[in-house]
Amino acid sequence: MLLNERDTEEGLLVSVCDPGLVGETFEDGDVSLTVDPAFYDGPEATEQEVVESLARCAVANIVGAEAVALAVDHGFVEEENVLDIDGTRHAQLLWM
């Protein structure tokens, strides 16, 4: 998985995606998701590194079957809140 972390005024912003999805666009009716390299591209990360990052973040955007499954398996995202956009899984996480 690719992991990108950014410090913002609101806290840590994390993006995680499956490597093969960077640069792709997925559409389903009025919904469109572009896995923009400027936002999602980052270094390869282990499952443990992704879990630790999601535990520290304020906000996360997660794209791809592997990345979303990891977030669900570790309790960061509930399965019923996962979107399927043109066959690609997408979830957002916001800690309040």
C-alpha positions in Angstrom: 0.0 0.0 0.0 1.0 3.6 -0.6 0.9 5.9 2.4 1.0 9.7 2.4 0.9 11.8 5.5 0.5 15.6 5.7 0.4 17.8 8.8 -2.4 20.4 8.6 -3.8 22.9 11.0 -6.6 20.5 11.7 -4.2 17.5 12.4 -2.7 14.7 10.5 -4.2 14.0 7.0 -3.5 10.5 5.7 -4.1 9.0 2.3 -3.7 5.3 1.7 -4.2 3.4 -1.5 -3.5 0.2 -3.3 -0.4 0.9 -5.6 -2.0 0.0 -8.9 -4.7 2.7 -8.5 -2.6 5.8 -8.6 -3.6 8.0 -11.6 -6.9 6.1 -12.2 -10.4 7.7 -12.3 -13.5 5.7 -11.3 -17.0 6.9 -12.0 -20.5 5.7 -11.0 -23.3 8.0 -12.1 -22.7 11.4 -10.7 -19.9 10.2 -8.4 -16.3 10.4 -9.6 -13.1 9.5 -7.8 -9.7 10.3 -9.2 -6.7 8.7 -7.4 -4.6 11.8 -7.9 -0.9 11.1 -7.6 -0.3 14.5 -5.9 -2.6 13.4 -3.1 -2.3 9.6 -2.9 1.2 8.7 -4.1 3.7 8.0 -1.4 6.1 5.5 -0.2 5.2 1.8 0.1 4.1 1.0 3.6 3.6 -2.1 5.6 0.3 -3.0 7.1 1.7 -2.1 10.6 2.8 1.4 9.3 -0.7 2.0 7.8 -2.4 1.0 11.0 -0.2 3.2 13.1 -0.8 6.1 10.7 -4.6 5.7 10.8 -4.5 5.6 14.6 -2.7 9.0 14.7 -4.6 10.8 11.9 -7.4 13.3 12.2 -8.7 12.6 8.6 -7.9 9.7 6.2 -8.9 8.9 2.6 -8.6 5.2 1.8 -8.8 3.7 -1.7 -8.6 0.1 -2.9 -9.6 -3.4 -1.8 -6.5 -4.0 0.3 -6.3 -0.6 1.9 -10.0 -0.5 2.8 -10.0 -4.1 4.1 -7.2 -3.2 6.4 -9.0 -0.2 7.8 -12.2 -2.3 8.3 -10.3 -5.2 9.9 -8.7 -2.9 12.4 -11.9 -1.1 13.3 -11.2 2.3 11.7 -14.0 2.1 9.2 -17.3 0.2 9.4 -18.1 -2.0 6.4 -21.5 -0.3 5.8 -19.8 3.0 5.3 -17.5 1.8 2.5 -18.4 3.0 -1.0 -18.0 1.0 -4.2 -17.3 3.4 -7.0 -17.0 1.5 -10.4 -15.7 -1.6 -8.6 -13.2 0.3 -6.5 -13.6 0.5 -2.7 -13.3 3.9 -1.0 -13.7 5.1 2.6 -13.1 8.2 4.5 -12.2 8.5 8.2 -12.8 11.6 10.3 -12.1 11.6 14.0 -14.2 14.2 15.9 
